């Protein structure tokens, strides 16, 4: 992660970017690597699912410093080295959980730096469950899983112009769930946790 921010810092200092004006709009797409797991109480599962996200992004500017940013993203979440229990005999088996969502974050986006090409965004997100299964027996878990994943997102990134009205973006973000992954969990609440490294293109309108 330290190397990523070093690369972003160098990139941001080597290129010229122009601040957006009030009322301007950017639209684009991004793709990224996901490292997903879950938390339960104060504990975090140490085995991460490696996945990806891909989606569209829109950014409406209220000033050169502030905008409202929304995404529509296919998001792979879940975790590795969990377990599933046979309720008939109490026997447990190691397994991996694969949970995929359509995630919609809506964030306040603060732009900073001399040319306002850096940004920090934060806000809530809502995820709609698309599929859920475990890999040991390929069991479909969608009926047992919550249909929505609600939480908070925080991210930082930089935009670098590569052509007129076109910028490439590099960003890192993290999601922290506040709702339970399962519908009728009788134990401690299990929440999604996901970090990602993304890149993409945005176009000025």
C-alpha positions as CSV (number, residue, x, y, z in Angstrom):
1,X,0.0,0.0,0.0
2,X,2.9,2.4,0.8
3,X,4.3,1.8,-2.7
4,X,0.9,2.5,-4.3
5,X,0.6,5.9,-2.6
6,X,4.2,6.7,-3.6
7,X,3.4,6.0,-7.2
8,X,0.2,8.1,-7.0
9,X,2.2,11.0,-5.5
10,X,4.8,10.9,-8.3
11,X,2.1,10.6,-10.9
12,X,0.1,13.5,-9.5
13,X,3.2,15.7,-9.4
14,X,4.4,15.0,-13.0
15,X,1.2,15.9,-14.9
16,X,-0.9,19.0,-15.2
17,X,-4.6,18.7,-14.3
18,X,-7.2,21.4,-14.5
19,X,-9.9,21.9,-11.8
20,X,-13.5,21.3,-12.7
21,X,-15.9,24.2,-12.5
22,X,-19.3,24.4,-10.8
23,X,-21.9,22.5,-12.8
24,X,-19.5,20.3,-14.7
25,X,-19.9,16.5,-14.9
26,X,-17.5,13.6,-15.4
27,X,-18.5,10.1,-16.4
28,X,-16.4,7.0,-16.8
29,X,-15.6,3.5,-15.8
30,X,-13.2,1.7,-13.5
31,X,-11.9,-1.8,-12.9
32,X,-10.0,-3.1,-9.9
33,X,-8.7,-5.8,-7.6
34,X,-10.7,-6.7,-4.5
35,X,-9.4,-8.2,-1.2
36,X,-12.5,-9.2,0.6
37,X,-13.2,-10.7,4.0
38,X,-15.6,-10.4,7.0
39,X,-15.6,-9.1,10.5
40,X,-17.4,-10.4,13.5
41,X,-17.4,-8.2,16.6
42,X,-13.8,-7.1,17.1
43,X,-12.4,-10.0,15.1
44,X,-11.4,-9.9,11.4
45,X,-11.1,-13.1,9.3
46,X,-7.5,-13.3,8.1
47,X,-8.2,-15.2,4.9
48,X,-9.2,-12.9,2.1
49,X,-11.0,-13.7,-1.1
50,X,-9.2,-12.3,-4.1
51,X,-11.7,-10.9,-6.7
52,X,-12.4,-7.9,-8.8
53,X,-14.8,-5.1,-9.3
54,X,-15.9,-3.3,-12.5
55,X,-18.4,-0.5,-12.9
56,X,-19.4,2.9,-14.0
57,X,-18.9,6.2,-12.2
58,X,-20.5,9.7,-12.4
59,X,-19.2,12.8,-10.7
60,X,-21.2,16.1,-10.5
61,X,-19.2,19.2,-9.3
62,X,-20.7,21.9,-7.0
63,X,-17.4,23.8,-7.0
64,X,-13.7,23.1,-7.8
65,X,-13.3,21.4,-4.4
66,X,-16.6,19.5,-3.9
67,X,-18.6,17.1,-6.0
68,X,-21.1,14.2,-5.4
69,X,-19.8,10.9,-6.8
70,X,-21.9,7.8,-7.5
71,X,-20.9,4.4,-8.8
72,X,-22.7,1.3,-10.1
73,X,-20.3,-1.6,-9.5
74,X,-20.3,-5.4,-9.9
75,X,-18.4,-6.3,-6.6
76,X,-17.0,-9.7,-5.6
77,X,-16.9,-10.2,-1.9
78,X,-16.8,-13.1,0.6
79,X,-14.0,-14.8,2.4
80,X,-11.8,-17.9,2.4
81,X,-11.1,-20.6,5.1
82,X,-14.6,-20.4,6.7
83,X,-16.6,-23.4,7.6
84,X,-20.0,-24.9,7.1
85,X,-21.8,-27.1,9.6
86,X,-24.1,-30.1,8.9
87,X,-27.1,-29.4,11.2
88,X,-28.1,-33.1,11.2
89,X,-24.8,-34.4,12.8
90,X,-23.0,-31.2,13.8
91,X,-20.0,-32.0,11.6
92,X,-18.1,-28.9,10.2
93,X,-16.2,-28.6,7.0
94,X,-13.7,-26.0,5.8
95,X,-15.0,-23.9,2.8
96,X,-14.8,-20.6,1.0
97,X,-17.6,-18.2,0.6
98,X,-18.3,-16.4,-2.6
99,X,-20.8,-13.5,-2.4
100,X,-21.3,-11.1,-5.4
101,X,-23.1,-7.8,-5.2
102,X,-24.3,-4.9,-7.3
103,X,-22.9,-2.1,-5.2
104,X,-24.1,1.5,-5.3
105,X,-22.0,4.0,-3.3
106,X,-23.0,7.7,-3.1
107,X,-20.1,9.8,-1.8
108,X,-19.1,13.3,-1.1
109,X,-15.9,13.9,-3.1
110,X,-13.4,16.5,-1.9
111,X,-10.8,17.6,-4.5
112,X,-7.4,18.9,-3.3
113,X,-3.9,19.7,-4.5
114,X,-2.7,22.7,-6.5
115,X,-4.7,21.6,-9.6
116,X,-7.4,19.7,-7.6
117,X,-6.4,16.5,-9.3
118,X,-6.3,14.6,-6.0
119,X,-9.6,13.5,-4.3
120,X,-10.9,12.0,-1.1
121,X,-14.4,10.5,-1.1
122,X,-16.6,9.1,1.7
123,X,-20.2,8.1,2.2
124,X,-22.7,5.2,2.4
125,X,-23.1,2.3,0.0
126,X,-25.9,-0.2,-0.7
127,X,-25.2,-3.6,-2.2
128,X,-27.8,-5.8,-3.8
129,X,-26.9,-9.5,-3.5
130,X,-26.5,-11.3,-6.9
131,X,-25.2,-14.7,-5.8
132,X,-24.0,-16.5,-2.7
133,X,-22.5,-19.9,-2.4
134,X,-19.8,-22.0,-0.6
135,X,-17.2,-24.0,-2.5
136,X,-16.9,-27.2,-0.5
137,X,-20.2,-28.6,-1.7
138,X,-21.1,-25.9,-4.1
139,X,-24.2,-25.0,-2.0
140,X,-26.3,-22.1,-3.0
141,X,-26.7,-19.8,0.0
142,X,-28.7,-17.0,-1.5
143,X,-31.9,-17.9,0.4
144,X,-30.0,-17.8,3.7
145,X,-28.2,-14.6,2.9
146,X,-29.3,-11.0,3.4
147,X,-30.5,-9.5,0.1
148,X,-28.8,-6.1,0.9
149,X,-25.4,-5.2,2.2
150,X,-25.3,-1.7,3.7
151,X,-22.2,0.1,4.9
152,X,-19.7,2.9,4.5
153,X,-17.0,3.6,2.0
154,X,-13.8,5.7,2.1
155,X,-11.4,6.2,-0.8
156,X,-8.5,8.3,-2.1
157,X,-7.2,8.8,-5.7
158,X,-5.7,10.9,-8.4
159,X,-6.7,11.9,-11.9
160,X,-4.2,12.4,-14.7
161,X,-5.1,14.0,-18.0
162,X,-4.1,11.9,-21.0
163,X,-6.0,13.7,-23.8
164,X,-8.5,16.6,-24.1
165,X,-11.4,15.9,-21.8
166,X,-10.0,12.5,-20.8
167,X,-8.3,11.5,-17.6
168,X,-7.0,8.2,-16.2
169,X,-7.7,7.6,-12.6
170,X,-5.8,5.6,-9.9
171,X,-7.5,5.0,-6.6
172,X,-7.7,2.9,-3.4
173,X,-10.9,2.5,-1.4
174,X,-12.3,0.4,1.4
175,X,-15.8,-0.7,2.3
176,X,-17.0,-1.6,5.8
177,X,-20.4,-3.2,6.2
178,X,-22.8,-2.4,9.0
179,X,-25.4,-5.1,8.3
180,X,-25.3,-8.9,8.7
181,X,-24.3,-11.0,5.7
182,X,-26.9,-13.6,6.7
183,X,-30.7,-13.3,7.3
184,X,-31.1,-15.2,10.6
185,X,-27.7,-15.3,12.2
186,X,-28.0,-16.4,15.8
187,X,-24.4,-15.5,16.7
188,X,-22.3,-12.4,16.4
189,X,-23.1,-10.2,13.4
190,X,-21.0,-11.0,10.4
191,X,-20.2,-8.0,8.2
192,X,-18.5,-7.6,4.9
193,X,-15.1,-5.8,4.6
194,X,-13.5,-5.1,1.3
195,X,-10.5,-3.1,0.1
196,X,-9.7,-2.5,-3.6
197,X,-7.1,-0.9,-5.9
198,X,-8.7,0.6,-9.0
199,X,-7.9,2.2,-12.3
200,X,-10.1,3.6,-15.1
201,X,-11.0,6.5,-17.4
202,X,-13.3,9.5,-16.9
203,X,-14.5,11.9,-19.6
204,X,-15.5,15.6,-19.1
205,X,-19.0,16.6,-20.2
